[in-house]
């Protein structure tokens, strides 16, 4: 019995040291296709262009299954159209924080799902010679699903899809004309590095 207890204690110490050796930090770089939902209630026929953007994501693992991910990019310039006519541009910075659950018992790939919040700051508006403006911020939910495919012990290929709930009030001549729901879907491919 004493030998069994000693073996169990040694096994726990070895397992603990293996877990301790794996860093809780994961960084990913992605190329992301930003596809806008464009649901307009203003009657102006507003749409915003789709585009490909760079994305940097920093994840912290609380344990092998649960992580928090901060999703970052640089300020993005977007074009606003009214019934196909270019009205002008605005910039937005949309950091997003999600909490993820990673499925780790599958061989060869590691899928995950996540949910969280997006905060978007809208600036540098040049729309309709100043006659059309947007509210300067939006807070909304975010949903996420993806998969990491390990290439080495530290490097992985990542495929990711997110739905971000983002809307802005539209003001025409200073009067609230309604809302423009952008609600983009983001399709990303990139690489991850686990420190």
C-alpha angles and dihedrals in degrees: 000000000000091000091051092052091048091049091049091050092049090047091053091049092050092047090048092051092049091052090045091054093059110083118231090222124096124175123193132188115201141180105221131196107215110207114186122217095210105197106170125190096175099084089233094107092237123185134167124216125255118233146166115255137181118247134193119195128190118195130190118197115214088187135342093288108031124064140159118222127199110203116204140176138161121270108288126218114217133184122230119212131193111205088333097314116119108241097178142270145290135186127229136187111202114184113179131194120201135178111220138198113211121203104218104172097079120098117237100006140045116211122193141184128205146179133192149119135301125204115192123190115201118204145151096044117187101169127147093344088297096307092108121051136172131219109265100236144026132194119193146142127278131205125197141185129173149137135237116210109198115229096172133353090280106021126071140173112238132204116184140174126192135182113205122192106220129159137163134197113241120217120197114191089347093304122115102248097179138271137307112208108203095176094171127203111217119204112192139184123183150120130275132207122202111204 
